[in-house]
């Protein structure tokens, strides 16, 4: 058993948990960890998706500027 492994008498600290979640890419140049997606960001994604669909069906197509509706 190594020194960094948790034992029943020694719980993991926040730093150890954070270090376990980190993933390294490009030789450590890029670091990422698994987290959660905030609710406000999901709302922004949803609004942008709905606006994009509306705009696509309402204004896409035709002969361009000055088209006859």
DSSP file (Angstrom, degrees, kcal/mol; ACC not computed):
  #  RESIDUE AA STRUCTURE BP1 BP2  ACC     N-H-->O    O-->H-N    N-H-->O    O-->H-N    TCO  KAPPA ALPHA  PHI   PSI    X-CA   Y-CA   Z-CA
    1    1 A X              0   0    0      0, 0.0     2,-0.1     0, 0.0     0, 0.0   0.000 360.0 360.0 360.0 130.6    0.0    0.0    0.0
    2    2 A X    >   -     0   0    0      1,-0.1     3,-0.6     4,-0.1     0, 0.0  -0.318 360.0-107.4 -86.4 173.0    1.4    3.4   -1.0
    3    3 A X  T 3  S+     0   0    0      1,-0.2    -1,-0.1    -2,-0.1     0, 0.0   0.795 114.1  54.4 -71.0 -29.0    1.4    6.5    1.1
    4    4 A X  T 3  S+     0   0    0      2,-0.1    -1,-0.2    12,-0.0     2,-0.2   0.625  82.9 101.3 -84.1 -13.3   -1.3    8.3   -1.1
    5    5 A X  S <  S-     0   0    0     -3,-0.6     2,-0.1     1,-0.1     0, 0.0  -0.500  78.3-114.6 -73.5 139.1   -3.9    5.5   -0.9
    6    6 A X        -     0   0    0     -2,-0.2     2,-0.3     2,-0.0     5,-0.1  -0.415  27.3-156.7 -72.8 148.6   -6.7    6.2    1.6
    7    7 A X  B >   -A   10   0A   0      3,-1.0     3,-1.2    -2,-0.1    -1,-0.0  -0.811  33.0-105.5-116.0 162.2   -7.1    4.0    4.6
    8    8 A X  T 3  S+     0   0    0     -2,-0.3     3,-0.1     1,-0.3    -1,-0.1   0.812 123.3  47.8 -57.8 -28.0  -10.2    3.4    6.6
    9    9 A X  T 3  S+     0   0    0      1,-0.2     2,-0.5     2,-0.0    -1,-0.3   0.631 111.4  53.4 -88.3 -12.9   -8.8    5.6    9.3
   10   10 A X  B <  S-A    7   0A   0     -3,-1.2    -3,-1.0     3,-0.0    -1,-0.2  -0.884  75.7-156.1-126.3 101.5   -7.7    8.4    7.0
   11   11 A X        -     0   0    0     -2,-0.5     2,-0.2    -5,-0.1    -3,-0.1  -0.290  32.5 -92.5 -70.5 160.8  -10.4    9.8    4.7
   12   12 A X        -     0   0    0      1,-0.1     2,-0.1    -6,-0.1    -1,-0.1  -0.460  37.5-131.0 -73.8 143.5   -9.4   11.6    1.5
   13   13 A X     >  -     0   0    0     -2,-0.2     4,-2.2     1,-0.1     5,-0.2  -0.428  25.8-106.2 -85.6 168.0   -8.9   15.3    1.5
   14   14 A X  H  > S+     0   0    0      1,-0.2     4,-2.6     2,-0.2     5,-0.2   0.882 121.2  55.0 -61.3 -38.6  -10.5   17.7   -1.0
   15   15 A X  H  > S+     0   0    0      1,-0.2     4,-2.3     2,-0.2    -1,-0.2   0.899 108.1  48.2 -63.4 -40.4   -7.1   18.1   -2.7
   16   16 A X  H  > S+     0   0    0      2,-0.2     4,-1.8     1,-0.2    -1,-0.2   0.901 112.2  48.6 -67.5 -40.2   -6.7   14.4   -3.2
   17   17 A X  H  X S+     0   0    0     -4,-2.2     4,-1.5     2,-0.2    -2,-0.2   0.915 112.7  48.5 -64.2 -41.8  -10.2   14.1   -4.6
   18   18 A X  H  X S+     0   0    0     -4,-2.6     4,-1.1     1,-0.2    -2,-0.2   0.894 109.4  52.5 -65.0 -40.3   -9.6   16.9   -7.0
   19   19 A X  H  < S+     0   0    0     -4,-2.3     3,-0.3     1,-0.2    -1,-0.2   0.865 107.2  52.7 -64.7 -36.4   -6.3   15.5   -8.1
   20   20 A X  H  < S+     0   0    0     -4,-1.8    -1,-0.2     1,-0.2    -2,-0.2   0.849 107.7  51.4 -67.4 -33.6   -7.9   12.1   -8.9
   21   21 A X  H  < S+     0   0    0     -4,-1.5    13,-0.6    -5,-0.1    -1,-0.2   0.720  88.0 103.0 -77.2 -20.9  -10.5   13.8  -11.1
   22   22 A X  E  <  -B   33   0B   0     -4,-1.1     2,-0.4    -3,-0.3    11,-0.3  -0.379  52.7-165.4 -67.7 137.2   -7.9   15.7  -13.1
   23   23 A X  E     -B   32   0B   0      9,-3.9     9,-2.7    -2,-0.1     2,-0.4  -0.968   8.0-147.2-119.8 140.7   -7.1   14.4  -16.6
   24   24 A X  E     -B   31   0B   0     -2,-0.4     2,-0.3     7,-0.2     7,-0.2  -0.886  14.9-178.0-112.7 139.8   -4.1   15.6  -18.5
   25   25 A X  E >>> +B   30   0B   0      5,-2.8     5,-2.2    -2,-0.4     3,-0.6  -0.921  64.4  23.1-129.5 156.2   -3.8   15.9  -22.3
   26   26 A X  G >45S-     0   0    0     -2,-0.3     3,-1.0     1,-0.2    -1,-0.2   0.887 135.6 -52.4  55.9  44.1   -0.9   17.0  -24.5
   27   27 A X  G 345S-     0   0    0      1,-0.2    -1,-0.2    -3,-0.2    -2,-0.0   0.786 110.4 -46.6  68.0  28.1    1.7   16.0  -21.9
   28   28 A X  G <45S+     0   0    0     -3,-0.6    -1,-0.2     2,-0.3    -2,-0.2   0.411 111.4 113.9  94.6  -1.6    0.1   18.0  -19.1
   29   29 A X  T <<5S+     0   0    0     -3,-1.0     2,-0.5    -4,-0.6    -3,-0.2   0.888  80.3  41.5 -67.6 -38.4   -0.4   21.2  -21.1
   30   30 A X  E   <S-B   25   0B   0     -5,-2.2    -5,-2.8     2,-0.0     2,-0.4  -0.944  73.1-172.9-112.8 127.8   -4.2   20.8  -20.9
   31   31 A X  E     +B   24   0B   0     -2,-0.5     2,-0.3    -7,-0.2    -7,-0.2  -0.964   7.8 171.6-120.6 138.0   -5.8   19.7  -17.6
   32   32 A X  E     -B   23   0B   0     -9,-2.7    -9,-3.9    -2,-0.4     2,-0.3  -0.978  11.4-164.4-141.6 153.0   -9.5   18.9  -17.3
   33   33 A X  E     -B   22   0B   0     -2,-0.3     2,-0.5   -11,-0.3   -11,-0.2  -0.963  30.6-104.5-136.2 156.8  -11.7   17.4  -14.6
   34   34 A X        +     0   0    0    -13,-0.6     2,-0.2    -2,-0.3   -13,-0.0  -0.678  56.2 145.4 -81.3 126.3  -15.2   16.0  -14.5
   35   35 A X        -     0   0    0     -2,-0.5     2,-0.3   -14,-0.0    -1,-0.0  -0.490  45.4 -78.4-136.6-153.7  -17.6   18.4  -13.0
   36   36 A X        -     0   0    0     -2,-0.2     2,-0.6     0, 0.0     0, 0.0  -0.802  32.8-118.9-116.8 160.6  -21.2   19.5  -13.3
   37   37 A X        -     0   0    0     -2,-0.3     5,-0.1     2,-0.0     0, 0.0  -0.890  34.9-121.8 -99.1 121.9  -22.9   21.7  -15.8
   38   38 A X     >  -     0   0    0     -2,-0.6     4,-1.6     1,-0.1     3,-0.5  -0.279  15.1-123.7 -63.2 148.4  -24.5   24.8  -14.2
   39   39 A X  H  > S+     0   0    0      1,-0.2     4,-2.2     2,-0.2     5,-0.2   0.884 110.0  58.1 -59.3 -41.1  -28.2   25.2  -14.7
   40   40 A X  H  > S+     0   0    0      1,-0.2     4,-2.1     2,-0.2    -1,-0.2   0.851 104.7  51.4 -61.8 -33.3  -27.8   28.7  -16.1
   41   41 A X  H  > S+     0   0    0     -3,-0.5     4,-2.5     2,-0.2    -1,-0.2   0.884 107.8  51.5 -71.5 -37.7  -25.6   27.3  -18.8
   42   42 A X  H  X S+     0   0    0     -4,-1.6     4,-2.3     2,-0.2    -2,-0.2   0.883 109.5  51.2 -62.8 -37.8  -28.2   24.7  -19.8
   43   43 A X  H  X S+     0   0    0     -4,-2.2     4,-2.7     2,-0.2    -2,-0.2   0.919 109.5  49.6 -64.6 -43.5  -30.7   27.5  -20.0
   44   44 A X  H  X S+     0   0    0     -4,-2.1     4,-2.5     1,-0.2     5,-0.2   0.927 111.0  49.4 -61.5 -45.0  -28.4   29.4  -22.3
   45   45 A X  H  X S+     0   0    0     -4,-2.5     4,-2.3     1,-0.2    -1,-0.2   0.915 112.3  48.4 -59.3 -43.3  -27.9   26.4  -24.5
   46   46 A X  H  X S+     0   0    0     -4,-2.3     4,-2.6     2,-0.2     5,-0.2   0.924 111.8  48.1 -64.5 -45.4  -31.6   25.8  -24.7
   47   47 A X  H  X S+     0   0    0     -4,-2.7     4,-2.6     1,-0.2     5,-0.2   0.919 112.9  48.4 -62.8 -43.6  -32.5   29.4  -25.6
   48   48 A X  H  X S+     0   0    0     -4,-2.5     4,-2.5    -5,-0.2    -1,-0.2   0.894 111.5  50.0 -64.4 -39.2  -29.8   29.5  -28.3
   49   49 A X  H  X S+     0   0    0     -4,-2.3     4,-2.4    -5,-0.2    -2,-0.2   0.940 113.0  45.7 -63.6 -46.9  -31.0   26.2  -29.7
   50   50 A X  H  X S+     0   0    0     -4,-2.6     4,-2.5     2,-0.2    -2,-0.2   0.903 113.6  49.1 -64.2 -41.3  -34.6   27.4  -29.8
   51   51 A X  H  X S+     0   0    0     -4,-2.6     4,-2.9    -5,-0.2     5,-0.2   0.915 110.9  51.1 -63.8 -41.8  -33.7   30.7  -31.3
   52   52 A X  H  X S+     0   0    0     -4,-2.5     4,-2.3    -5,-0.2    -2,-0.2   0.902 111.1  47.2 -62.5 -41.8  -31.5   29.0  -34.0
   53   53 A X  H  X S+     0   0    0     -4,-2.4     4,-2.2     2,-0.2     5,-0.2   0.924 113.5  48.3 -65.6 -43.8  -34.4   26.7  -34.9
   54   54 A X  H  X S+     0   0    0     -4,-2.5     4,-2.3     1,-0.2     5,-0.3   0.949 113.6  46.7 -59.6 -49.7  -36.9   29.6  -35.1
   55   55 A X  H  X>S+     0   0    0     -4,-2.9     4,-2.4     1,-0.2     5,-0.5   0.887 110.7  53.7 -62.3 -39.3  -34.5   31.7  -37.2
   56   56 A X  H  X5S+     0   0    0     -4,-2.3     4,-1.2    -5,-0.2    -1,-0.2   0.936 116.0  36.8 -61.3 -47.9  -33.7   28.8  -39.5
   57   57 A X  H  <5S+     0   0    0     -4,-2.2    -1,-0.2     1,-0.2    -2,-0.2   0.776 121.8  44.8 -78.7 -25.7  -37.4   28.1  -40.3
   58   58 A X  H  <5S+     0   0    0     -4,-2.3    -2,-0.2    -5,-0.2    -3,-0.2   0.882 128.9  16.1 -85.7 -40.3  -38.5   31.7  -40.4
   59   59 A X  H  <5S+     0   0    0     -4,-2.4    -3,-0.2    -5,-0.3     2,-0.2   0.517  95.2 103.6-117.7  -6.9  -35.8   33.4  -42.4
   60   60 A X  S  <<S+     0   0    0     -4,-1.2     2,-0.1    -5,-0.5    -4,-0.0  -0.504  70.4  18.0 -81.0 148.4  -33.8   30.8  -44.2
   61   61 A X        +     0   0    0     -2,-0.2     3,-0.5     1,-0.1     2,-0.1  -0.336  68.9  98.5  95.1-173.2  -34.2   30.2  -48.0
   62   62 A X  S    S-     0   0    0      1,-0.2    -1,-0.1    -2,-0.1     3,-0.1  -0.375  91.9 -56.3  84.4-167.6  -35.7   32.2  -50.7
   63   63 A X  S    S-     0   0    0      1,-0.3     2,-0.3    -2,-0.1    -1,-0.2   0.369  83.3-105.2 -95.0   3.6  -33.8   34.3  -53.2
   64   64 A X  S >  S+     0   0    0     -3,-0.5     3,-1.3     0, 0.0    -1,-0.3  -0.730  76.9  10.4 110.0-159.0  -32.1   36.5  -50.7
   65   65 A X  T 3  S+     0   0    0     -2,-0.3    -3,-0.0     1,-0.2     0, 0.0  -0.282 127.5  23.0 -59.4 138.8  -32.6   40.1  -49.6
   66   66 A X  T 3  S+     0   0    0      1,-0.2    -1,-0.2     3,-0.0     3,-0.0   0.657  86.0 164.1  81.1  16.8  -35.8   41.6  -50.9
   67   67 A X    <   -     0   0    0     -3,-1.3     2,-0.6     1,-0.1    -1,-0.2  -0.271  43.0-111.8 -66.3 154.3  -37.5   38.2  -51.4
   68   68 A X              0   0    0      1,-0.1    -1,-0.1     0, 0.0    -5,-0.1  -0.777 360.0 360.0 -88.7 124.7  -41.2   38.1  -51.8
   69   69 A X              0   0    0     -2,-0.6    -1,-0.1    -7,-0.0    -2,-0.0   0.454 360.0 360.0 -89.1 360.0  -42.9   36.5  -48.8
